[in-house]
């Protein structure tokens, strides 16, 4: 089995996939790092400026907390009431806000590390549209589930493109040293050979087995994982990570929403549950993989449920953490002891 659509992109049409992946072998025209700012001293803002004009942006925001912080973004230094957004925290009801001075991606007040992934559509004559997913570590240890947030927003500017993003804290604490904002860009005219996302593992499993493993790969600070699984026995898989070998201990915690329902938190688990009863499914996963911190994971999935247009698919939205603070992830797998899978697994990464 080979699924060529497992490429490093998300949310764009299939016609863009080859270019997004960087052509044959990922060599030309994929996501490029435009700029990053990493704090060398504690502060209340992280600014990334002089951004090249690209049709789409992806941002990776990796922040800690010295004291109490919250997060919002501003674009091009615009502090006027030109933003609107809606958000859901821990699977709760949406909170819409209009005519505000920032794009709010906070989860209330926090004192622990956070990881945020956003996509931005950037046409000068259109309002700029943003999608964001976030995970916050919460209290350390697998005995405490992380928090998660989902956000959509717009910057009501129709006369210019992005050239600057500021992540700002307005609480009494600070972002500590090492907190950073990374901005990636993609445009259909790109022909560069300096892709941000490097393929670390590629596995096509054509014979049924109860584990689909990446094998050991080179560890990177940021990981992006996509997996397609095919099974006919109605069992949901779990996701596990590790260093050299997969960790099967009770070192995971997560919360997830199934088909838009209330979040279900789970602590001190032997894995991350990534779906519900299914036939075949597709999962998209981001991880910030700092050795000395708990590994924060954002994951979303869809499963067919029952074949045919007469039944709707199932969806899962979740955030998790691996409570390891001594090593980086360099192996992942999808597993279920009572099921067998064929499928495809791709892992990309970057420092």
KOLDREN-631380 format. One record per residue (C-alpha): residue number from 1; residue in three letters; y, z, x. Coordinates in Angstrom, 3 decimals. Layout:
BEGIN
NUM / ala / Y / Z / X
...
//
This chain:
BEGIN
1 / unk / 0.000 / 0.000 / 0.000
2 / unk / 3.451 / -0.840 / 1.298
3 / unk / 6.710 / -0.082 / -0.486
4 / unk / 9.605 / -1.833 / 1.243
5 / unk / 12.177 / -0.054 / -0.918
6 / unk / 11.713 / 3.207 / 0.964
7 / unk / 14.857 / 2.678 / 3.030
8 / unk / 17.684 / 5.047 / 3.946
9 / unk / 19.901 / 4.551 / 0.891
10 / unk / 20.268 / 6.223 / -2.457
11 / unk / 21.981 / 5.186 / -5.658
12 / unk / 22.838 / 1.576 / -4.791
13 / unk / 21.345 / -1.629 / -6.125
14 / unk / 18.166 / -3.088 / -4.630
15 / unk / 20.047 / -6.131 / -3.332
16 / unk / 21.770 / -3.856 / -0.823
17 / unk / 18.681 / -2.188 / 0.562
18 / unk / 17.912 / -4.422 / 3.510
19 / unk / 21.477 / -4.201 / 4.792
20 / unk / 21.647 / -0.455 / 4.107
21 / unk / 18.512 / 0.075 / 6.171
22 / unk / 20.012 / -1.854 / 9.030
23 / unk / 17.999 / -5.077 / 8.803
24 / unk / 14.569 / -5.532 / 10.334
25 / unk / 13.643 / -2.383 / 12.224
26 / unk / 16.868 / -0.649 / 11.159
27 / unk / 18.910 / -2.404 / 13.861
28 / unk / 21.983 / -3.869 / 12.128
29 / unk / 24.452 / -2.801 / 9.477
30 / unk / 23.197 / 0.561 / 8.167
31 / unk / 25.107 / 3.807 / 7.592
32 / unk / 27.424 / 4.371 / 10.547
33 / unk / 29.062 / 7.615 / 11.600
34 / unk / 32.804 / 7.130 / 11.137
35 / unk / 33.938 / 10.553 / 12.318
36 / unk / 33.029 / 14.213 / 12.402
37 / unk / 34.841 / 17.458 / 12.994
38 / unk / 32.958 / 20.516 / 14.277
39 / unk / 34.860 / 23.785 / 14.473
40 / unk / 35.248 / 25.222 / 17.967
41 / unk / 36.791 / 28.373 / 16.534
42 / unk / 36.705 / 30.014 / 13.110
43 / unk / 39.093 / 28.561 / 10.538
44 / unk / 39.871 / 27.876 / 6.886
45 / unk / 39.823 / 24.081 / 6.985
46 / unk / 37.830 / 21.223 / 8.485
47 / unk / 39.710 / 17.937 / 8.551
48 / unk / 38.240 / 14.506 / 9.291
49 / unk / 40.923 / 11.828 / 9.574
50 / unk / 41.572 / 8.223 / 10.660
51 / unk / 38.547 / 7.030 / 8.682
52 / unk / 37.745 / 3.324 / 8.730
53 / unk / 37.934 / 1.578 / 5.355
54 / unk / 34.359 / 1.289 / 4.004
55 / unk / 33.109 / 0.436 / 0.533
56 / unk / 30.939 / 3.578 / 0.381
57 / unk / 31.007 / 6.942 / 2.144
58 / unk / 28.345 / 9.594 / 2.573
59 / unk / 29.426 / 13.053 / 3.712
60 / unk / 27.273 / 15.823 / 5.194
61 / unk / 29.035 / 19.199 / 5.137
62 / unk / 27.353 / 22.066 / 6.949
63 / unk / 29.285 / 25.340 / 6.753
64 / unk / 28.648 / 28.992 / 7.456
65 / unk / 30.684 / 31.980 / 6.359
66 / unk / 32.450 / 34.795 / 8.184
67 / unk / 33.378 / 36.939 / 5.209
68 / unk / 33.951 / 35.496 / 1.747
69 / unk / 34.535 / 31.745 / 1.364
70 / unk / 34.590 / 29.060 / -1.285
71 / unk / 34.812 / 25.292 / -0.856
72 / unk / 36.935 / 22.468 / -2.164
73 / unk / 37.870 / 19.032 / -0.864
74 / unk / 41.140 / 17.121 / -0.782
75 / unk / 41.560 / 13.446 / 0.103
76 / unk / 44.308 / 11.788 / 2.143
77 / unk / 46.177 / 15.097 / 2.180
78 / unk / 46.899 / 14.800 / -1.550
79 / unk / 47.747 / 18.259 / -2.915
80 / unk / 49.008 / 17.027 / -6.291
81 / unk / 47.253 / 17.459 / -9.646
82 / unk / 45.332 / 14.217 / -9.183
83 / unk / 41.719 / 15.392 / -9.381
84 / unk / 39.229 / 15.966 / -12.187
85 / unk / 35.660 / 17.142 / -11.935
86 / unk / 32.754 / 18.781 / -13.692
87 / unk / 30.087 / 20.936 / -12.138
88 / unk / 26.926 / 22.861 / -12.896
89 / unk / 25.887 / 25.944 / -10.907
90 / unk / 22.227 / 27.005 / -10.764
91 / unk / 21.405 / 24.634 / -13.622
92 / unk / 23.946 / 26.140 / -16.003
93 / unk / 26.217 / 24.373 / -18.486
94 / unk / 28.815 / 21.956 / -17.129
95 / unk / 32.294 / 23.265 / -16.373
96 / unk / 34.856 / 20.417 / -16.674
97 / unk / 38.267 / 20.716 / -15.033
98 / unk / 41.184 / 18.250 / -15.312
99 / unk / 44.574 / 17.782 / -13.641
100 / unk / 43.652 / 19.987 / -10.712
101 / unk / 44.775 / 19.929 / -7.088
102 / unk / 41.329 / 19.620 / -5.483
103 / unk / 37.719 / 18.546 / -5.934
104 / unk / 35.962 / 21.893 / -6.320
105 / unk / 32.459 / 22.082 / -4.813
106 / unk / 32.186 / 25.854 / -4.744
107 / unk / 29.440 / 28.062 / -6.144
108 / unk / 31.777 / 30.932 / -6.766
109 / unk / 32.401 / 33.184 / -3.782
110 / unk / 29.853 / 33.061 / -0.982
111 / unk / 29.069 / 34.708 / 2.348
112 / unk / 26.079 / 32.638 / 3.535
113 / unk / 25.523 / 29.118 / 4.958
114 / unk / 25.806 / 26.042 / 2.727
115 / unk / 24.776 / 22.388 / 2.952
116 / unk / 26.455 / 19.699 / 0.856
117 / unk / 25.735 / 15.961 / 0.503
118 / unk / 28.201 / 13.649 / -1.259
119 / unk / 28.552 / 9.941 / -2.053
120 / unk / 31.968 / 8.356 / -2.592
121 / unk / 32.823 / 4.927 / -3.986
122 / unk / 35.966 / 3.648 / -2.271
123 / unk / 37.826 / 0.742 / -3.877
124 / unk / 41.578 / 0.834 / -3.364
125 / unk / 42.465 / -0.343 / -6.901
126 / unk / 40.039 / 2.027 / -8.647
127 / unk / 39.840 / 5.769 / -9.069
128 / unk / 37.566 / 7.167 / -6.357
129 / unk / 34.273 / 8.471 / -7.790
130 / unk / 32.252 / 11.224 / -6.115
131 / unk / 28.719 / 12.612 / -6.570
132 / unk / 27.720 / 15.855 / -4.821
133 / unk / 24.683 / 18.118 / -4.432
134 / unk / 24.856 / 21.492 / -2.698
135 / unk / 22.525 / 24.311 / -1.627
136 / unk / 23.651 / 27.795 / -0.543
137 / unk / 21.263 / 30.020 / 1.409
138 / unk / 22.055 / 33.178 / -0.587
139 / unk / 20.670 / 36.456 / 0.826
140 / unk / 18.459 / 35.774 / 3.841
141 / unk / 14.688 / 35.710 / 3.520
142 / unk / 12.099 / 34.003 / 1.347
143 / unk / 12.354 / 36.895 / -1.108
144 / unk / 15.683 / 35.481 / -2.304
145 / unk / 16.077 / 32.097 / -4.004
146 / unk / 18.938 / 29.860 / -2.846
147 / unk / 21.763 / 28.757 / -5.103
148 / unk / 22.467 / 25.141 / -5.974
149 / unk / 25.279 / 23.071 / -7.410
150 / unk / 25.698 / 19.604 / -8.929
151 / unk / 29.142 / 18.023 / -9.090
152 / unk / 30.839 / 14.786 / -10.093
153 / unk / 34.507 / 14.165 / -9.621
154 / unk / 37.260 / 11.622 / -9.279
155 / unk / 40.423 / 11.284 / -7.296
156 / unk / 42.824 / 9.457 / -9.601
157 / unk / 44.353 / 7.270 / -6.904
158 / unk / 44.388 / 3.521 / -7.559
159 / unk / 46.664 / 2.354 / -4.738
160 / unk / 44.925 / 3.274 / -1.482
161 / unk / 41.551 / 3.911 / 0.144
162 / unk / 40.210 / 7.049 / 1.785
163 / unk / 41.303 / 7.758 / 5.327
164 / unk / 41.000 / 11.544 / 5.412
165 / unk / 38.821 / 14.306 / 3.956
166 / unk / 39.610 / 18.024 / 4.197
167 / unk / 37.105 / 20.786 / 3.436
168 / unk / 39.160 / 23.889 / 2.616
169 / unk / 38.416 / 27.576 / 2.075
170 / unk / 41.023 / 29.604 / 0.170
171 / unk / 39.320 / 33.007 / 0.336
172 / unk / 39.676 / 35.890 / 2.806
173 / unk / 36.841 / 34.814 / 5.106
174 / unk / 36.544 / 31.886 / 7.520
175 / unk / 34.272 / 28.985 / 8.318
176 / unk / 32.624 / 30.097 / 11.579
177 / unk / 32.251 / 28.158 / 14.832
178 / unk / 29.869 / 25.202 / 14.396
179 / unk / 30.761 / 24.455 / 10.787
180 / unk / 31.235 / 20.717 / 10.440
181 / unk / 31.981 / 17.707 / 8.263
182 / unk / 30.252 / 14.409 / 9.093
183 / unk / 31.487 / 11.224 / 7.379
184 / unk / 29.295 / 8.112 / 7.245
185 / unk / 30.338 / 4.707 / 5.981
186 / unk / 28.681 / 1.541 / 4.739
187 / unk / 30.088 / -1.860 / 3.895
188 / unk / 28.302 / -5.147 / 3.070
189 / unk / 30.113 / -6.889 / 5.948
190 / unk / 28.866 / -4.436 / 8.595
191 / unk / 26.940 / -5.857 / 11.569
192 / unk / 26.977 / -2.873 / 13.932
193 / unk / 23.919 / -1.620 / 15.840
194 / unk / 24.803 / 2.086 / 15.901
195 / unk / 23.117 / 3.418 / 12.779
196 / unk / 23.415 / 7.137 / 12.089
197 / unk / 19.973 / 7.463 / 10.501
198 / unk / 17.099 / 6.925 / 12.947
199 / unk / 13.582 / 6.408 / 11.594
200 / unk / 11.451 / 9.318 / 12.821
201 / unk / 8.231 / 8.833 / 10.845
202 / unk / 6.723 / 6.103 / 8.677
203 / unk / 3.385 / 6.627 / 6.928
204 / unk / 1.605 / 4.338 / 4.434
205 / unk / -1.447 / 6.077 / 2.980
206 / unk / -3.743 / 3.560 / 1.285
207 / unk / -6.804 / 5.801 / 0.885
208 / unk / -6.635 / 8.806 / -1.400
209 / unk / -6.254 / 12.213 / 0.255
210 / unk / -4.850 / 15.565 / -0.835
211 / unk / -2.254 / 15.548 / 1.962
212 / unk / 0.328 / 12.936 / 2.904
213 / unk / 1.710 / 14.058 / 6.273
214 / unk / 4.476 / 12.731 / 8.478
215 / unk / 2.776 / 13.879 / 11.647
216 / unk / 4.941 / 15.467 / 14.347
217 / unk / 8.284 / 13.717 / 14.845
218 / unk / 11.365 / 14.288 / 17.008
219 / unk / 13.403 / 17.086 / 15.454
220 / unk / 16.978 / 16.324 / 14.389
221 / unk / 19.838 / 18.386 / 12.936
222 / unk / 19.951 / 16.355 / 9.707
223 / unk / 16.847 / 14.985 / 7.967
224 / unk / 16.533 / 12.489 / 5.098
225 / unk / 13.084 / 12.104 / 3.545
226 / unk / 11.850 / 9.719 / 0.867
227 / unk / 8.336 / 9.691 / -0.531
228 / unk / 6.452 / 7.707 / -3.161
229 / unk / 3.169 / 9.228 / -4.392
230 / unk / 0.611 / 7.610 / -6.648
231 / unk / -2.046 / 9.650 / -8.435
232 / unk / -3.920 / 9.447 / -11.729
233 / unk / -5.092 / 13.022 / -12.177
234 / unk / -1.909 / 14.618 / -13.541
235 / unk / -1.317 / 17.137 / -10.764
236 / unk / 2.090 / 17.806 / -9.250
237 / unk / 2.468 / 17.873 / -5.451
238 / unk / 4.198 / 20.463 / -3.301
239 / unk / 6.383 / 19.934 / -0.242
240 / unk / 5.888 / 21.842 / 3.015
241 / unk / 7.561 / 21.833 / 6.419
242 / unk / 6.894 / 23.300 / 9.824
243 / unk / 7.211 / 23.160 / 13.567
244 / unk / 4.225 / 21.443 / 15.260
245 / unk / 2.041 / 22.544 / 12.323
246 / unk / 2.911 / 22.886 / 8.638
247 / unk / 3.811 / 26.417 / 7.546
248 / unk / 1.499 / 27.548 / 4.720
249 / unk / 2.779 / 31.147 / 4.645
250 / unk / 4.963 / 32.695 / 1.956
251 / unk / 8.158 / 31.600 / 3.685
252 / unk / 9.734 / 29.360 / 1.039
253 / unk / 12.089 / 29.991 / -1.868
254 / unk / 13.570 / 27.543 / -4.363
255 / unk / 15.096 / 26.972 / -7.755
256 / unk / 14.588 / 23.867 / -9.846
257 / unk / 15.482 / 22.310 / -13.169
258 / unk / 12.975 / 20.184 / -15.051
259 / unk / 14.393 / 17.497 / -17.392
260 / unk / 17.782 / 19.218 / -17.428
261 / unk / 16.420 / 22.596 / -18.506
262 / unk / 17.409 / 26.001 / -17.194
263 / unk / 16.697 / 26.674 / -13.535
264 / unk / 13.447 / 28.386 / -12.614
265 / unk / 13.779 / 30.357 / -9.359
266 / unk / 10.739 / 31.167 / -7.231
267 / unk / 10.559 / 33.375 / -4.132
268 / unk / 8.088 / 34.119 / -1.317
269 / unk / 6.201 / 30.905 / -2.004
270 / unk / 3.737 / 28.967 / 0.165
271 / unk / 5.558 / 25.676 / -0.505
272 / unk / 8.327 / 24.009 / -2.516
273 / unk / 7.170 / 22.682 / -5.890
274 / unk / 8.793 / 19.276 / -6.249
275 / unk / 7.620 / 17.970 / -9.622
276 / unk / 5.746 / 18.611 / -12.833
277 / unk / 2.546 / 17.045 / -14.133
278 / unk / 2.791 / 13.372 / -13.240
279 / unk / 1.131 / 10.066 / -12.566
280 / unk / 3.327 / 8.614 / -9.825
281 / unk / 6.635 / 9.848 / -8.482
282 / unk / 9.508 / 9.212 / -6.080
283 / unk / 11.363 / 11.967 / -4.209
284 / unk / 14.611 / 12.033 / -2.236
285 / unk / 15.203 / 14.996 / 0.100
286 / unk / 17.980 / 16.119 / 2.479
287 / unk / 17.642 / 18.989 / 4.981
288 / unk / 20.033 / 20.660 / 7.392
289 / unk / 17.775 / 21.624 / 10.265
290 / unk / 19.607 / 24.140 / 12.467
291 / unk / 17.152 / 26.044 / 14.643
292 / unk / 18.778 / 29.481 / 14.311
293 / unk / 19.417 / 29.260 / 10.543
294 / unk / 17.240 / 29.133 / 7.468
295 / unk / 16.566 / 25.467 / 6.671
296 / unk / 18.462 / 24.405 / 3.542
297 / unk / 16.910 / 21.683 / 1.391
298 / unk / 18.249 / 19.516 / -1.452
299 / unk / 15.581 / 17.597 / -3.355
300 / unk / 15.487 / 15.422 / -6.465
301 / unk / 12.606 / 13.503 / -8.005
302 / unk / 11.408 / 11.278 / -10.809
303 / unk / 7.889 / 10.825 / -12.147
304 / unk / 6.520 / 8.178 / -14.515
305 / unk / 4.758 / 10.655 / -16.805
306 / unk / 2.953 / 8.036 / -18.973
307 / unk / 3.115 / 4.308 / -18.209
308 / unk / 5.194 / 2.005 / -20.402
309 / unk / 8.681 / 1.884 / -21.881
310 / unk / 7.469 / 3.903 / -24.870
311 / unk / 7.623 / 7.141 / -22.844
312 / unk / 10.529 / 8.501 / -20.849
313 / unk / 10.241 / 9.509 / -17.195
314 / unk / 10.484 / 13.100 / -16.004
315 / unk / 13.110 / 14.377 / -13.573
316 / unk / 13.391 / 17.330 / -11.212
317 / unk / 16.560 / 18.625 / -9.543
318 / unk / 16.137 / 21.434 / -7.056
319 / unk / 17.250 / 23.272 / -3.942
320 / unk / 15.106 / 25.226 / -1.542
321 / unk / 14.959 / 26.926 / 1.810
322 / unk / 12.445 / 27.562 / 4.576
323 / unk / 13.134 / 31.068 / 5.882
324 / unk / 12.555 / 30.228 / 9.532
325 / unk / 15.326 / 31.066 / 12.010
326 / unk / 13.591 / 30.312 / 15.312
327 / unk / 12.672 / 26.614 / 15.378
328 / unk / 13.477 / 23.188 / 13.920
329 / unk / 11.391 / 21.240 / 11.425
330 / unk / 9.385 / 18.494 / 13.127
331 / unk / 6.606 / 17.924 / 10.575
332 / unk / 6.519 / 17.676 / 6.764
333 / unk / 3.851 / 16.978 / 4.179
334 / unk / 3.167 / 16.569 / 0.456
335 / unk / 0.052 / 18.411 / -0.678
336 / unk / -2.098 / 19.442 / -3.620
337 / unk / -5.597 / 20.808 / -3.130
338 / unk / -6.802 / 19.571 / -6.540
339 / unk / -5.410 / 16.034 / -6.297
340 / unk / -5.641 / 12.937 / -4.122
341 / unk / -2.715 / 10.679 / -3.360
342 / unk / -1.920 / 7.290 / -1.982
343 / unk / 1.669 / 6.646 / -1.113
344 / unk / 4.435 / 6.163 / 1.401
345 / unk / 6.501 / 8.622 / 3.385
346 / unk / 9.607 / 7.903 / 5.459
347 / unk / 11.597 / 10.382 / 7.531
348 / unk / 15.013 / 9.630 / 9.031
349 / unk / 17.153 / 11.940 / 11.088
350 / unk / 20.225 / 12.357 / 13.218
351 / unk / 22.006 / 14.959 / 15.282
//
